[in-house]
Amino acid sequence: MTTVRDAAAIPLGAEDRAILALESDTVAGHTCKVIGMGPGAPGVEALRKAVADRLAAAPELTRRLGGTADEPAWVPDEDFDVSEQIVASDEALEPGGLNDAIARIFEQRLDRSRPLWRIDVLNLRDGGTALVWRLHHALADGMTAMRLARTVLWDEEAAPPRPASHARADEGRRRAHLGRVLEREFAGSRTRSPFDGRIGRRRRIALAREPLGPLHDAAKRLDGSTVNDAVLTVMGGALRRWLEHHHGALGKVRVRVPVSMHHTGDHAANRDSFFSLALPLNEPDPVARLRATHAATAKRKADHDAEELDRVMRGLAGISPSLERFCERLEASPRRFALSVSNVPGPAGRLSLGGAPVSWVHSLAEIGEHHALRASVVSVGGQLCFGLCADPAIVDDLDEMAAGIGAEAQSLIEASRGA
């Protein structure tokens, strides 16, 4: 095996190594973008050529995993073949079978002897095409995946989303707020999460799309809230509907909200932090739920919770790796959060690929042990695209939850018209 000392080897960062170590018999360890296109989409050969012509701008996509178990690294794949990375299915799918096909692909592991990404081209009987692009999470987080898509897929380089601003408070303010940050973050639920269970290898996928503009305007008009507050409110309402139907009681459901720590010009594969909060699921009124959610997120933003937690965890890593691992295990407890709900901004304008318009882009993220449901949202071309991933043995009828997203979004929009 190639060693880290080889000049061409790039050692994995600490965050990337930690993510690589999460892969197991039940956790595939990748993230996924599902790209929908209508008739006229490029065929597999045209797609291979288009991507190959632009790979020089994304050299990480031509590297495979090397190094050693203790010192993994990205090394050049001397046998790189784009036809092994972009493959087409001979079967034409009925549109109603797309989610099941995506789930079957999502369950598969990426071949570690090759670069850790793959695009499966699925042809639909209605003339449409879906591209299922898996990237190992050690190679790319949500923001990095969108950067890579902009580099090698989209016809014209759309303006990248503006990275989040991470203003740093002075040390005195940090110390004053740190206690409240930790109290909020390490608060746990006294009840067991409905998604807490021993996960298996099977996955269920569900997708939902809602208009970005009306939800943005509704949140602003009702409470001066953000799109992310609207996303959490809608997701909370969908969870409420699903839990009432399947469990009969709501209890307390805490969600983890990943926060990108990327900054302009960085090329880190993984750079994010998070904060957690309890969604007010006992509140049936979507407007009241929006206001409560906005109040909670505003407090976390004002106190820079995600930045403080990032600083604390990095500090622990420098003091004691064992202490860092203990805190990571504590944070990963299902009593700390039930599921993650991520929201990644994408290009605002319309996208095209190979001269054909892109209809939609969904993001999917892997679930984890004792966290059998994951929700990912990406905003692209005026749409909010929700992607749900779950273990069907623990979370059944995922389509019902996706339908709840649509109903809750419409309720929020309708409420804003009378405001």
N, C-alpha and C positions, 0 to 999 in steps of 0.2 A: 504493500500500500504506500502511496506517496506520503512523504513526511512533511510536516509543517515547515521544516527548514528549507525546502525547495523554494527557489526564488519566486516561482509563479504561484505559489500557494498563498491564499489569504485566510488567516485564522478566523474562525467564527467568533463573533463577539459574545459576551457573557449572556445577553438576552437571547441570542440566536441558539447558543448551546442549551440553555434551559428549555427552550421550546422544542428543540430536537429531542431532548430527553423525555418529553411528554409522550412521544409516540409509543404505542404499546399494542397488544393484541386487540384491544377494543378502541383505541384512539388512533385515527389515521394521521392526524397531524398536519393536514393541509387546509388552506383556504381556497375559495373557488369563486370565479366570476362566470355567470351564465349570460350569454349575449344573444338576444333574439333579433333575427333579421327576416324580412319578407322575401318574396320572389326576387331573383336577381342577385342573391348573395354569391360571393366568389366560391368556386369549388375548392376541393382540398388542395389540388396542385397549385392553383392561383394563390391560395392562402399561404401555403408553404413558401412560395417564392417571395410574396410580399413581406412575410416575417423575416425570412433569411436575408433579404436585402437590407434590413434595418437592424440586424442583431449587433452590428459593430457599435451601435449606440447603447446597447444593453448587454455588455459582456458577461454579466452575472448569469444570463440565461444560457451561456455556453459552458458553464462550469458545473462539475459534479462534486459530490461529497468525497473528500479524501482525508489525508492526515491520519491520525490515530484515534482510538476510542477516547483517550484523554485529551487529545489536542486535535479535534476535527478542523478541517479547513476546506475551502473551496479551491479546487484545482482545475486547470483546463481539461476539457474532455477531448482528448486527441482523436477520438472516433465519433465526434459529434455528427449527427445526421438528423436534419430537420424532419425527415419523413418518419423518424421514430418518435418525434415529439408531437407532431400534428397528424392525427389519424382520423379516418372516416369510417362510419358504420355502414354496412351494406343494407341494413334494414331501414325502411321508411316508416316513421312513427305516426300514429294518429296523434293530433294535438293533445288529446286527453291523456295520452300515455307519457307525455314529456316528463312530468315530475317523477314518475317511477323510474324512467331511464336515467334521469339525473341522479337519483338516489343510488342506483346500482353502480354508477360511475364513482360517486362520492365515497362509497364503501371501499373501493379498491385502493391499494397502497401504490405510491409512486415507486418506481424502480430506482434504488439508490446507486446502481451502477451507471446511471445516466443523469443528466441535469434534472433537478427535482421540479419539473413542471411538465404539463401535457395538455394539449387541446384535443378534445373529442368533438368531431363535427357530426351533428345529428340532423338528418334530413327529415322533414315533416311532409306528410301526404298532401297538405294544403299548399305546398310549394315553399314553405318557410324553412329556415335553418336556425338551429341553436348551436352555439359554440360553448362547450363546457370546459373552461380553462382552470385546471387545478395547479396551484403553486404550493409547495411546502411552506408552512408558516415560518420555518427557520430561514427561508429565502426572502419572504415578503410578508409584511403586515398589510392592513387594508389600504393605507395611504401609499405604500410602496407598490402594491399591486396596481393601483390606479395610475401611478407614474409609469410603470412598465407598459400598461395598456396604451397610454398616450405615446410612448416611444415606439412600440412595434406594431400596433394594430390600427389605430385611428388614422384616417386618410390625412387629415390636417391636424396639426398640433394645436389642440384647443388650449386656451389659457388655463394653467393649472389652478386648482383650488387654492385659496389663500391659506397658508398654514396658520394654526391657532397662535395667538399672541400669548406668550408666557411671561408676563411681567413679574419681576421678582420683588417681593416685599423686602424691606430692610430687616436686619436680623432681630431687632427688638420686636417688630410686628410679627415676625415668624414665630418667635418663642411664645408670644402672647396667644397666638392662634393655634399652635401645634396641639395643645391639649384638647381643644374643641375638635380639631380635625380627627385626631385619633379616637376620641370618644364617639364621634359620628361613624367613623369607618369601622371600628371594631364592635359596634353595637350589633348584637345578633338577635335572630328570631328565637322565640321560645318554643315555636312549633316547627315540626319537620316540614321542609320544603316539599311541595307536591311533585317536584322533579328530582328528588333525591332517591337514587337507586343505583344498583350495579348495572352499568350499561353493557350492551353487547356490541356486536359488529354491524348490525343492521341499522339503516337510517331511513327516515321518512322526510320528504321535502315538500314544502308548500310555498307558493309565491303569491304576492299581492302587490298591486300598483295603485298609487293614489296621486292626484295632481298636486304638485308642489306649491304652485302659486296660491290657490284657494286656502290651503292649510296654513301657509305662511301668513296670509292676510288675516285669517280667522284668529290665529294665535295673537297676532299683534293687536287686532281690534278688541279682542275680549279682555286681554290682560297685559299687553305690552310684552308678551312672551315670545320665545324664539321657536324656530322650526324644531329644534331638538326637544323643547318642552312639548310641542305638539306630538312629536313622534312617541315620546314616553307616555303621554296621555292616551293616545290612540292604542298603543301597545298594552297599557294598563287596562283599558276598557275591553280589549279582546281577551286578555287573560281573565278578567272578571267574568265575562260571558262563559268562557270555557270551564273555569273552575266551578261556577255555579251549576253547570250542567253535569260535570263529571265527578265533582267532589261534594257538592252541596253546601260547602262552607268556604269562606274566602281566606280567613287567617291573615297572616302577614307575609307579604312577598317582597323581599328586597332584591333589587337589580343592581348589577355592576355596569357602569357606564365607562367604557374605555375612552381615554382622552389622548389624542395624538400629541407627541412631544417633538415631532419633526419640525425642522425650521428650513427656511428657504435655502436651497442649494445642498442640503445634506443628502447622502445616498445610503444612509443606514437601512438595513433590512427591517429591523424592528426597533421602534422607539416610541413607546407609549406608556401611559400611566392610567389611572382610573379614579373614580370615586363611586361610592355606593349610596343608595337611598331606598327607602321603603315606598313603593307605589301605593297611593291611597285607594286601594281596590274596594274598600267598603263604601266609597263615595259613588253613588249611581249617576250623579249629575256630571256630564263631561266638562262643563265649564268650571265647576267647583274643583274637579280633579285637575284640570289644567292650572288653576290658580295655586293649588297646593303643591303641585309638581314644580311650578315656576319658583315658588318661594324656596323650596328645598334646593333646587339647582342654583339659584341665585346666591344662596348662602355659601354653597360649596365653591362657586366661582369667586366670590368676594374674598374668601379665606384661602384661595389657591390650593384647595384640597389635593388635587391631582399632582401639582408641582411639589407640595410638601411631602406627600407620600413617596414620590419618586426620589426626593432628596434623602428621606429617611432610609428607604430600602437600599440606596446606593451607599449610604453611610454605614449601614449594618454590614454590607458586603465587605467593606474595607476593614471593619473591626473583627468580625467573626463569621466565617462562612456557615458554621453550624447555627448561629443565632439568626442569620438571614434565612436559612432553610426552615427553621422553626416558625418564623413569622410568615413565610410563604405558605406553609402548611395551614397555619391558623387562618390566613386570609382566604385560602381555597376551601374552607369548610362550607358545606351547604347551609349552615346556620348563619354564615356571614352574608351570603347572597344566593338566590335561587337560580338566576340566569343572567347572562350578559346580554345587553341591548346596545349594539354599536351603530353609529351613524357617521358615515364617511361621505364628505362632499365630493362630487365628481364634476365634470365639465357642465356648464350651464347650457351651452348651445347644442344644436342637433349634431349627432355623430354619424359618420359614414365609414365603411370599411370596404375596400376594393370597389369603390364607386357606388355601393349600395347603402341605403340608409339603415341605421341601427334603430330598431324599434324600442328596445329596452335593455337594461343591464341590471342583473341582480347579483348580489353578493351573498355567499354562504360561508359560514364558519363552523368549524368542528365543535362538537359538544365535548364534555369532559366527565370524568368519574364523579358521580353524584350530582351532576348538572346535565340532565338529559334533554334540555331544551336550550336552543341558542337562537337569537334573533339578530339579523344584520340588515342594515338599511343603507342604501346608497342613493344619492340624488343625482340624476343624470337627465339632461334635456328636458327639464320642466316636470319630471316625475320623481316621486319618492317610491323606490322599489324595495319592498320588504322581502327578505328571504328567511324562512324558518327551517331549522334543521333539528331533528329529534330522534330519539330511540323509540320506535313504535311500540315496544313492549312496556314502556313507561308512560309515554305521551301518545295516546291514540286520537284519531280523528283530527289530525293537524289541519286538514282543509277547513274544518269548522272554525279553528282559530284564525286562519287567513281570512275567512268570510267576515269574522268579527272585526278585523282591521278595517275593512271597507265600511261596515256599518258605523263604527265609531268615528271614522274620519268624516263621514257624511253628517253625523250628528253634530260634530264640532263646527263644521262649515255652516250647517243650517242655523245653529245657535248664534253664530256671529252675524247673520243677516238681520237679526232683530236687535242687535246691540247698538 
